[in-house]
Structures are given as C-alpha cells and as structure tokens.
Amino acid sequence: QVQLVESGGGLVRAGGSLRLSCAASGRTFSGNSMGWFRQVPGKDLEIVAAINWNSDNRYYTDSVKGRFIISRDNAENTLYLQMNSLKPEDTAVYYCAAAKYASTVVLRSVSYDYWGQGTQVTVSS
C-alpha cells in the first residue's frame, strides 16, 4: 500500500521558517514527479511547488518564489519543502503529492495519483 506521510507543520510567527517533509512508502518515486499543494478552507487547492524526478526542474507559484525551496532525496524516498520568511497568507493545510507515471514537472492536481493526509501550517502576524 502506497502512503505519503507529511510532517513538520505547526504554528510559527511571521518571518519564521518551517521545513515540511513527505515520506513515501509502498513504492519508490525516484523516477516520478512530486509536488506540494495547499488549501485554505473555502478556497481551491493551490499548487505551491513541484519538482521533476531528478531535481533538474522545479516550479514555484509566484507568491512563494524566493522564500520556499522544494527538494527531494530519492535515496530516502522523501520530498521536502523549506519555507522561509513565512507570511500569514501562507497559512493553510499543506499536502504532498506524487505522480504514478509522470517524471517531468506536473502542475495540475488531477495529474497526481497519490496524496498525503495534509499538515497544518499556521503563521501568526
């Protein structure tokens, strides 16, 4: 059974940092696209960042460029999101996702096949 388990969320003050981790089990994703999404109650799921299989290509939504870094450790089957200079508007539930077949950067949520349970990030002003 494939599982993605996020960790690292929590409460932080504006300007602070958090590092999210997403540990995959049940199969290897070393050749597949992975990404981070977030959702605020009442709003649509939003892509935050995505990475291709060998980390050569990364995507960031405009609002997090220069502040967030997506990375992966294929040997550990783990995805990361380093979040710096956090703002109150970054408050959301963050989800990691993995594609079953795609290896390039994937931006649409419907193109991901596996999802974590989500981790809450709350940034206070």
WOZISUL-V934164 format. One record per residue. N is the residue number from 1. PHI is phi as a letter, one per 30 degrees, with the letter a starting at -180 (none if undefined). OMEGA is omega in degrees with one decimal (NA if undefined). Layout:
N/PHI/OMEGA + N/PHI/OMEGA
This chain:
1/none/-179.8 + 2/d/177.1 + 3/b/170.1 + 4/c/-176.4 + 5/b/178.5 + 6/d/172.9 + 7/a/175.6 + 8/j/177.9 + 9/d/178.7 + 10/l/-179.5 + 11/c/-179.2 + 12/b/177.4 + 13/d/176.9 + 14/e/-177.3 + 15/j/-179.2 + 16/d/-176.8 + 17/b/171.4 + 18/b/174.6 + 19/b/176.6 + 20/d/175.2 + 21/b/176.8 + 22/b/-178.6 + 23/c/-179.4 + 24/c/176.3 + 25/b/179.5 + 26/j/173.5 + 27/a/177.1 + 28/d/177.0 + 29/c/-175.4 + 30/d/179.4 + 31/c/-170.8 + 32/b/176.9 + 33/d/175.5 + 34/b/-177.9 + 35/a/174.4 + 36/c/175.5 + 37/b/174.4 + 38/b/-179.5 + 39/b/173.8 + 40/c/179.8 + 41/e/177.9 + 42/i/179.7 + 43/b/-179.4 + 44/d/172.6 + 45/d/-176.2 + 46/b/174.8 + 47/d/178.8 + 48/c/-178.1 + 49/a/178.4 + 50/b/-175.8 + 51/b/178.3 + 52/d/-168.6 + 53/d/-175.6 + 54/c/175.7 + 55/i/178.7 + 56/d/-175.4 + 57/b/-179.1 + 58/b/177.7 + 59/b/173.8 + 60/b/171.6 + 61/d/-172.0 + 62/e/-173.1 + 63/d/-178.6 + 64/c/-179.3 + 65/e/-179.7 + 66/i/-179.5 + 67/c/-177.0 + 68/c/175.6 + 69/b/175.2 + 70/c/178.4 + 71/a/179.9 + 72/b/174.2 + 73/b/-175.4 + 74/d/177.8 + 75/d/179.9 + 76/c/-179.8 + 77/h/-173.7 + 78/b/177.6 + 79/c/-179.2 + 80/b/169.8 + 81/b/175.6 + 82/d/-176.4 + 83/c/180.0 + 84/c/178.6 + 85/h/-175.6 + 86/d/-179.8 + 87/b/177.3 + 88/e/-179.7 + 89/d/173.4 + 90/d/179.3 + 91/d/-177.5 + 92/a/166.0 + 93/d/-178.2 + 94/c/-178.7 + 95/b/169.7 + 96/c/-177.6 + 97/b/179.7 + 98/b/178.2 + 99/c/-178.0 + 100/d/-174.4 + 101/b/-173.5 + 102/d/178.2 + 103/c/179.0 + 104/d/178.4 + 105/d/-179.0 + 106/c/-174.3 + 107/c/-175.3 + 108/d/-177.9 + 109/d/-177.6 + 110/d/-179.7 + 111/d/176.8 + 112/c/-173.5 + 113/c/-177.1 + 114/b/-175.9 + 115/b/171.8 + 116/d/-176.0 + 117/d/179.1 + 118/j/175.7 + 119/b/-175.9 + 120/d/171.2 + 121/c/179.7 + 122/b/-179.3 + 123/c/-179.0 + 124/c/-177.9 + 125/d/NA
